[in-house]
Amino acid sequence: MELTGKVCIVTGGASGLGKAFSQVLLKSGCKVCIADLNLQEGEKSTQELKKTFGEKNVLFVVCDVTNEKDLEKVFKETIKTFDHVDILVNNAGIGGENRWKEVVSVDLLGVIQGTLLALKFMGKDKGNSGGHVVNISSTAGLVPTPLGPVYCASKHGVVGYTRSMGSDVHYQRTGVKISAICPSFVDTPMVHQIVQFSAVPEEAAKFMKSIQLMEPTYVADALVKLLQDGKNGAILKVTKTEGFQYV
């Protein structure tokens, strides 16, 4: 996919990995709607990005991805402002084994809901032009993660959902490609809260001393690669030691 001129929605786009995604898409010539629950952070990031990339290229909409009406409003506001939507990045995510229902709601159900709305507002069978949905999973979606079983289950769900939806059965009807990125540990606020989020805090504290963190911009480059490669149903694993690998 040629990115210049494309219209994108990034959930959880106000900070951390989501902000890096928003920046790299804008740098690639896209227009971006940042959808985020954090009003203060969202407005701050939006103003920063507007100064760099232009007032008319960035939009912010407050959104709780567990709320279908909120998500639908994001699509409608984006279309109202930019005329259409080409790309959805389902990035919003949380951790916390002690709030496991919220983790499943945000990390898995939010991704499913976002994808279904993307098919509604982007699908050729709905009179639109097609597009690409990128779901942000994790290497925890590929291997067992004893320190965060619920987080792991949610991210495995994202991978399974992506592979199932990213098939010709759906693409031939909708013209919407669906793929995913599975990053390992990224230097974001959520990673630095692994100990408090973990099911076994004392083991998580030991584990944190051994991991190598990637910069958000590194994973953002993987997003550009995935979109440009345009592989439907693809899972792109991103690690510091092995780089970008389709798995």
C-alpha atoms as a printed R data frame, in Angstrom:
    type eleno elety resid chain resno       x       y      z
1   ATOM     1    CA   MET     A     1   0.000   0.000  0.000
2   ATOM     2    CA   GLU     A     2   1.210   3.477 -0.896
3   ATOM     3    CA   LEU     A     3   0.738   5.491  2.300
4   ATOM     4    CA   THR     A     4   0.748   9.051  0.958
5   ATOM     5    CA   GLY     A     5  -2.721  10.534  1.291
6   ATOM     6    CA   LYS     A     6  -4.181   7.642  3.264
7   ATOM     7    CA   VAL     A     7  -6.521   8.298  6.208
8   ATOM     8    CA   CYS     A     8  -5.749   6.391  9.401
9   ATOM     9    CA   ILE     A     9  -7.275   5.804 12.825
10  ATOM    10    CA   VAL     A    10  -4.964   4.842 15.692
11  ATOM    11    CA   THR     A    11  -6.625   3.718 18.923
12  ATOM    12    CA   GLY     A    12  -4.622   4.456 22.041
13  ATOM    13    CA   GLY     A    13  -2.782   6.894 19.811
14  ATOM    14    CA   ALA     A    14  -2.010   9.625 22.324
15  ATOM    15    CA   SER     A    15   1.028   8.114 24.017
16  ATOM    16    CA   GLY     A    16   3.574   5.307 24.002
17  ATOM    17    CA   LEU     A    17   3.470   2.980 21.035
18  ATOM    18    CA   GLY     A    18   0.273   4.561 19.701
19  ATOM    19    CA   LYS     A    19   1.864   7.994 19.513
20  ATOM    20    CA   ALA     A    20   4.844   6.517 17.664
21  ATOM    21    CA   PHE     A    21   2.416   4.916 15.189
22  ATOM    22    CA   SER     A    22   0.623   8.237 14.719
23  ATOM    23    CA   GLN     A    23   3.915  10.051 14.105
24  ATOM    24    CA   VAL     A    24   5.266   7.569 11.568
25  ATOM    25    CA   LEU     A    25   1.992   7.537  9.629
26  ATOM    26    CA   LEU     A    26   1.936  11.341  9.503
27  ATOM    27    CA   LYS     A    27   5.581  11.341  8.431
28  ATOM    28    CA   SER     A    28   4.609   8.913  5.653
29  ATOM    29    CA   GLY     A    29   2.068  11.400  4.313
30  ATOM    30    CA   CYS     A    30  -1.095  10.117  5.993
31  ATOM    31    CA   LYS     A    31  -3.850  11.971  7.805
32  ATOM    32    CA   VAL     A    32  -4.419  10.566 11.295
33  ATOM    33    CA   CYS     A    33  -7.255  10.411 13.797
34  ATOM    34    CA   ILE     A    34  -5.956   9.772 17.299
35  ATOM    35    CA   ALA     A    35  -8.572   7.915 19.330
36  ATOM    36    CA   ASP     A    36  -7.764   7.789 23.025
37  ATOM    37    CA   LEU     A    37  -9.527   7.675 26.385
38  ATOM    38    CA   ASN     A    38  -7.084  10.131 27.973
39  ATOM    39    CA   LEU     A    39  -8.430  13.597 27.119
40  ATOM    40    CA   GLN     A    40  -5.477  15.535 28.515
41  ATOM    41    CA   GLU     A    41  -2.814  13.385 26.852
42  ATOM    42    CA   GLY     A    42  -4.816  13.259 23.635
43  ATOM    43    CA   GLU     A    43  -5.133  17.022 23.327
44  ATOM    44    CA   LYS     A    44  -1.457  17.507 24.202
45  ATOM    45    CA   SER     A    45  -0.213  15.010 21.609
46  ATOM    46    CA   THR     A    46  -2.585  16.323 18.970
47  ATOM    47    CA   GLN     A    47  -1.303  19.868 19.351
48  ATOM    48    CA   GLU     A    48   2.297  18.649 19.158
49  ATOM    49    CA   LEU     A    49   1.619  16.673 15.999
50  ATOM    50    CA   LYS     A    50  -0.345  19.500 14.389
51  ATOM    51    CA   LYS     A    51   2.624  21.838 14.862
52  ATOM    52    CA   THR     A    52   4.873  19.375 13.053
53  ATOM    53    CA   PHE     A    53   2.563  17.916 10.422
54  ATOM    54    CA   GLY     A    54  -0.111  20.569  9.892
55  ATOM    55    CA   GLU     A    55  -3.427  21.547 11.450
56  ATOM    56    CA   LYS     A    56  -5.502  19.785  8.800
57  ATOM    57    CA   ASN     A    57  -3.759  16.418  9.090
58  ATOM    58    CA   VAL     A    58  -4.493  15.453 12.706
59  ATOM    59    CA   LEU     A    59  -7.766  14.834 14.520
60  ATOM    60    CA   PHE     A    60  -8.409  13.761 18.109
61  ATOM    61    CA   VAL     A    61 -11.523  11.952 19.317
62  ATOM    62    CA   VAL     A    62 -12.022  10.745 22.892
63  ATOM    63    CA   CYS     A    63 -12.737   7.031 22.775
64  ATOM    64    CA   ASP     A    64 -13.164   4.075 25.100
65  ATOM    65    CA   VAL     A    65 -12.599   1.061 22.839
66  ATOM    66    CA   THR     A    66 -14.858  -1.072 25.025
67  ATOM    67    CA   ASN     A    67 -17.752   1.237 24.112
68  ATOM    68    CA   GLU     A    68 -19.185   0.499 20.656
69  ATOM    69    CA   LYS     A    69 -20.791   3.945 20.369
70  ATOM    70    CA   ASP     A    70 -17.459   5.611 21.138
71  ATOM    71    CA   LEU     A    71 -15.699   3.583 18.469
72  ATOM    72    CA   GLU     A    72 -18.405   4.235 15.916
73  ATOM    73    CA   LYS     A    73 -18.149   7.962 16.653
74  ATOM    74    CA   VAL     A    74 -14.424   7.791 15.870
75  ATOM    75    CA   PHE     A    75 -15.137   6.427 12.397
76  ATOM    76    CA   LYS     A    76 -17.908   8.947 11.756
77  ATOM    77    CA   GLU     A    77 -15.813  11.923 12.916
78  ATOM    78    CA   THR     A    78 -12.861  10.759 10.840
79  ATOM    79    CA   ILE     A    79 -15.025  10.422  7.731
80  ATOM    80    CA   LYS     A    80 -16.641  13.800  8.430
81  ATOM    81    CA   THR     A    81 -13.206  15.416  8.665
82  ATOM    82    CA   PHE     A    82 -11.162  13.472  6.097
83  ATOM    83    CA   ASP     A    83 -13.919  12.028  3.847
84  ATOM    84    CA   HIS     A    84 -13.068   8.322  4.310
85  ATOM    85    CA   VAL     A    85 -10.923   5.795  6.223
86  ATOM    86    CA   ASP     A    86  -8.184   3.601  4.730
87  ATOM    87    CA   ILE     A    87  -6.336   2.196  7.746
88  ATOM    88    CA   LEU     A    88  -7.262   1.230 11.304
89  ATOM    89    CA   VAL     A    89  -4.548   0.459 13.853
90  ATOM    90    CA   ASN     A    90  -6.141  -1.371 16.799
91  ATOM    91    CA   ASN     A    91  -3.444  -0.396 19.276
92  ATOM    92    CA   ALA     A    92  -5.251   0.433 22.544
93  ATOM    93    CA   GLY     A    93  -4.237  -2.016 25.260
94  ATOM    94    CA   ILE     A    94  -3.803  -2.440 28.987
95  ATOM    95    CA   GLY     A    95  -2.275  -4.928 31.411
96  ATOM    96    CA   GLY     A    96  -3.203  -6.105 34.900
97  ATOM    97    CA   GLU     A    97  -3.937  -9.641 35.986
98  ATOM    98    CA   ASN     A    98  -5.878  -8.189 38.942
99  ATOM    99    CA   ARG     A    99  -8.327  -6.551 36.508
100 ATOM   100    CA   TRP     A   100  -8.548  -9.418 34.080
101 ATOM   101    CA   LYS     A   101 -12.039  -8.653 32.789
102 ATOM   102    CA   GLU     A   102 -10.905  -5.171 31.744
103 ATOM   103    CA   VAL     A   103  -7.828  -6.619 30.046
104 ATOM   104    CA   VAL     A   104  -9.946  -8.991 27.957
105 ATOM   105    CA   SER     A   105 -12.434  -6.199 27.181
106 ATOM   106    CA   VAL     A   106  -9.788  -3.762 25.958
107 ATOM   107    CA   ASP     A   107  -7.111  -6.032 24.511
108 ATOM   108    CA   LEU     A   108  -9.334  -8.560 22.737
109 ATOM   109    CA   LEU     A   109 -12.944  -7.403 22.560
110 ATOM   110    CA   GLY     A   110 -11.882  -3.855 21.655
111 ATOM   111    CA   VAL     A   111  -9.842  -5.237 18.761
112 ATOM   112    CA   ILE     A   112 -12.755  -7.337 17.532
113 ATOM   113    CA   GLN     A   113 -15.193  -4.428 17.782
114 ATOM   114    CA   GLY     A   114 -12.797  -2.086 16.016
115 ATOM   115    CA   THR     A   115 -12.271  -4.578 13.208
116 ATOM   116    CA   LEU     A   116 -15.994  -5.121 12.699
117 ATOM   117    CA   LEU     A   117 -16.578  -1.375 12.502
118 ATOM   118    CA   ALA     A   118 -13.692  -1.054 10.056
119 ATOM   119    CA   LEU     A   119 -15.384  -3.602  7.820
120 ATOM   120    CA   LYS     A   120 -18.583  -1.570  8.068
121 ATOM   121    CA   PHE     A   121 -16.967   1.759  7.203
122 ATOM   122    CA   MET     A   122 -14.209   0.510  4.862
123 ATOM   123    CA   GLY     A   123 -15.651  -2.623  3.246
124 ATOM   124    CA   LYS     A   124 -16.273  -2.735 -0.494
125 ATOM   125    CA   ASP     A   125 -19.419  -4.739  0.174
126 ATOM   126    CA   LYS     A   126 -20.683  -1.672  2.066
127 ATOM   127    CA   GLY     A   127 -19.972   0.670 -0.824
128 ATOM   128    CA   ASN     A   128 -16.530   1.774  0.340
129 ATOM   129    CA   SER     A   129 -13.006   1.323 -1.050
130 ATOM   130    CA   GLY     A   130 -11.492  -1.345  1.203
131 ATOM   131    CA   GLY     A   131  -8.398  -0.813  3.321
132 ATOM   132    CA   HIS     A   132  -6.187  -2.400  5.954
133 ATOM   133    CA   VAL     A   133  -6.680  -3.198  9.643
134 ATOM   134    CA   VAL     A   134  -3.558  -3.740 11.755
135 ATOM   135    CA   ASN     A   135  -4.105  -5.332 15.156
136 ATOM   136    CA   ILE     A   136  -1.385  -4.844 17.751
137 ATOM   137    CA   SER     A   137  -0.770  -8.091 19.596
138 ATOM   138    CA   SER     A   138   2.469  -9.100 21.326
139 ATOM   139    CA   THR     A   139   5.046 -11.870 21.406
140 ATOM   140    CA   ALA     A   140   2.877 -12.916 24.370
141 ATOM   141    CA   GLY     A   141   0.356 -13.825 21.690
142 ATOM   142    CA   LEU     A   142   2.756 -16.391 20.266
143 ATOM   143    CA   VAL     A   143   4.196 -18.144 23.342
144 ATOM   144    CA   PRO     A   144   3.067 -18.956 26.914
145 ATOM   145    CA   THR     A   145   3.467 -16.089 29.389
146 ATOM   146    CA   PRO     A   146   3.252 -17.397 32.975
147 ATOM   147    CA   LEU     A   147   3.656 -13.932 34.518
148 ATOM   148    CA   GLY     A   148   0.571 -12.628 32.702
149 ATOM   149    CA   PRO     A   149  -1.819 -15.465 31.764
150 ATOM   150    CA   VAL     A   150  -4.852 -13.282 31.005
151 ATOM   151    CA   TYR     A   151  -2.825 -10.780 28.992
152 ATOM   152    CA   CYS     A   152  -1.310 -13.746 27.153
153 ATOM   153    CA   ALA     A   153  -4.735 -15.252 26.450
154 ATOM   154    CA   SER     A   154  -6.017 -11.925 25.106
155 ATOM   155    CA   LYS     A   155  -3.030 -11.482 22.805
156 ATOM   156    CA   HIS     A   156  -3.298 -15.098 21.590
157 ATOM   157    CA   GLY     A   157  -6.920 -14.262 20.825
158 ATOM   158    CA   VAL     A   158  -5.853 -11.269 18.740
159 ATOM   159    CA   VAL     A   159  -3.469 -13.444 16.713
160 ATOM   160    CA   GLY     A   160  -6.106 -16.134 16.170
161 ATOM   161    CA   TYR     A   161  -8.750 -13.587 15.243
162 ATOM   162    CA   THR     A   162  -6.385 -11.838 12.828
163 ATOM   163    CA   ARG     A   163  -5.358 -15.039 11.077
164 ATOM   164    CA   SER     A   164  -8.985 -16.113 10.792
165 ATOM   165    CA   MET     A   165 -10.298 -12.783  9.517
166 ATOM   166    CA   GLY     A   166  -7.267 -12.179  7.311
167 ATOM   167    CA   SER     A   167  -8.311 -14.834  4.831
168 ATOM   168    CA   ASP     A   168  -9.465 -14.679  1.211
169 ATOM   169    CA   VAL     A   169 -12.944 -15.697  2.383
170 ATOM   170    CA   HIS     A   170 -13.333 -12.262  3.952
171 ATOM   171    CA   TYR     A   171 -10.973 -10.226  1.751
172 ATOM   172    CA   GLN     A   172 -12.707 -11.112 -1.523
173 ATOM   173    CA   ARG     A   173 -15.950  -9.749 -0.095
174 ATOM   174    CA   THR     A   174 -14.702  -6.688  1.786
175 ATOM   175    CA   GLY     A   175 -11.419  -5.637  0.194
176 ATOM   176    CA   VAL     A   176 -10.093  -5.076  3.726
177 ATOM   177    CA   LYS     A   177  -6.788  -6.714  4.668
178 ATOM   178    CA   ILE     A   178  -6.335  -7.707  8.306
179 ATOM   179    CA   SER     A   179  -2.918  -8.372  9.805
180 ATOM   180    CA   ALA     A   180  -1.084  -8.010 13.118
181 ATOM   181    CA   ILE     A   181   2.157  -6.949 14.746
182 ATOM   182    CA   CYS     A   182   3.593  -8.896 17.692
183 ATOM   183    CA   PRO     A   183   6.256  -6.753 19.404
184 ATOM   184    CA   SER     A   184   8.326  -7.954 22.323
185 ATOM   185    CA   PHE     A   185   9.087  -5.513 25.135
186 ATOM   186    CA   VAL     A   186   8.782  -1.845 24.156
187 ATOM   187    CA   ASP     A   187   9.934   1.089 26.272
188 ATOM   188    CA   THR     A   188   6.468   2.359 27.215
189 ATOM   189    CA   PRO     A   189   4.785   3.151 30.554
190 ATOM   190    CA   MET     A   190   2.884  -0.147 30.476
191 ATOM   191    CA   VAL     A   191   6.057  -2.233 30.298
192 ATOM   192    CA   HIS     A   192   7.485  -0.401 33.284
193 ATOM   193    CA   GLN     A   193   4.397  -1.481 35.236
194 ATOM   194    CA   ILE     A   194   4.930  -5.200 34.581
195 ATOM   195    CA   VAL     A   195   5.660  -5.923 38.233
196 ATOM   196    CA   GLN     A   196   2.393  -4.439 39.500
197 ATOM   197    CA   PHE     A   197   0.440  -5.952 36.592
198 ATOM   198    CA   SER     A   198   1.884  -9.450 36.977
199 ATOM   199    CA   ALA     A   199   0.224 -12.509 38.483
200 ATOM   200    CA   VAL     A   200   3.550 -13.220 40.228
201 ATOM   201    CA   PRO     A   201   5.121  -9.842 41.118
202 ATOM   202    CA   GLU     A   202   8.287 -11.222 42.725
203 ATOM   203    CA   GLU     A   203   9.118 -13.239 39.605
204 ATOM   204    CA   ALA     A   204   8.248 -10.288 37.376
205 ATOM   205    CA   ALA     A   205  10.737  -8.117 39.275
206 ATOM   206    CA   LYS     A   206  13.507 -10.626 38.514
207 ATOM   207    CA   PHE     A   207  12.391 -10.901 34.900
208 ATOM   208    CA   MET     A   208  12.457  -7.130 34.349
209 ATOM   209    CA   LYS     A   209  16.203  -7.107 35.026
210 ATOM   210    CA   SER     A   210  16.841  -9.447 32.096
211 ATOM   211    CA   ILE     A   211  14.817  -7.909 29.263
212 ATOM   212    CA   GLN     A   212  15.967  -5.610 26.472
213 ATOM   213    CA   LEU     A   213  13.550  -2.835 25.578
214 ATOM   214    CA   MET     A   214  12.858  -1.605 22.047
215 ATOM   215    CA   GLU     A   215  12.142   2.018 21.210
216 ATOM   216    CA   PRO     A   216   8.539   2.719 20.096
217 ATOM   217    CA   THR     A   217   9.895   4.208 16.853
218 ATOM   218    CA   TYR     A   218  11.429   0.839 15.981
219 ATOM   219    CA   VAL     A   219   8.038  -0.874 16.188
220 ATOM   220    CA   ALA     A   220   6.507   2.040 14.270
221 ATOM   221    CA   ASP     A   221   8.872   1.245 11.394
222 ATOM   222    CA   ALA     A   222   7.484  -2.299 11.458
223 ATOM   223    CA   LEU     A   223   3.988  -0.868 10.993
224 ATOM   224    CA   VAL     A   224   5.103   0.954  7.862
225 ATOM   225    CA   LYS     A   225   6.710  -2.230  6.529
226 ATOM   226    CA   LEU     A   226   3.554  -4.258  7.178
227 ATOM   227    CA   LEU     A   227   1.312  -1.721  5.449
228 ATOM   228    CA   GLN     A   228   3.645  -1.335  2.488
229 ATOM   229    CA   ASP     A   229   4.036  -5.114  2.102
230 ATOM   230    CA   GLY     A   230   0.234  -5.409  2.166
231 ATOM   231    CA   LYS     A   231   0.098  -9.048  3.247
232 ATOM   232    CA   ASN     A   232  -3.386 -10.142  4.271
233 ATOM   233    CA   GLY     A   233  -3.515 -12.322  7.400
234 ATOM   234    CA   ALA     A   234   0.170 -11.716  8.123
235 ATOM   235    CA   ILE     A   235   1.662 -11.752 11.623
236 ATOM   236    CA   LEU     A   236   4.809  -9.645 11.911
237 ATOM   237    CA   LYS     A   237   6.943 -10.466 14.944
238 ATOM   238    CA   VAL     A   238   9.193  -7.625 16.126
239 ATOM   239    CA   THR     A   239  12.107  -8.203 18.492
240 ATOM   240    CA   LYS     A   240  15.302  -6.365 19.288
241 ATOM   241    CA   THR     A   241  17.538  -9.357 18.555
242 ATOM   242    CA   GLU     A   242  15.864 -10.771 15.440
243 ATOM   243    CA   GLY     A   243  14.307  -7.708 13.850
244 ATOM   244    CA   PHE     A   244  11.125  -8.036 11.773
245 ATOM   245    CA   GLN     A   245   9.948 -11.588 10.978
246 ATOM   246    CA   TYR     A   246   6.724 -12.874  9.447
247 ATOM   247    CA   VAL     A   247   5.596 -15.888 11.463
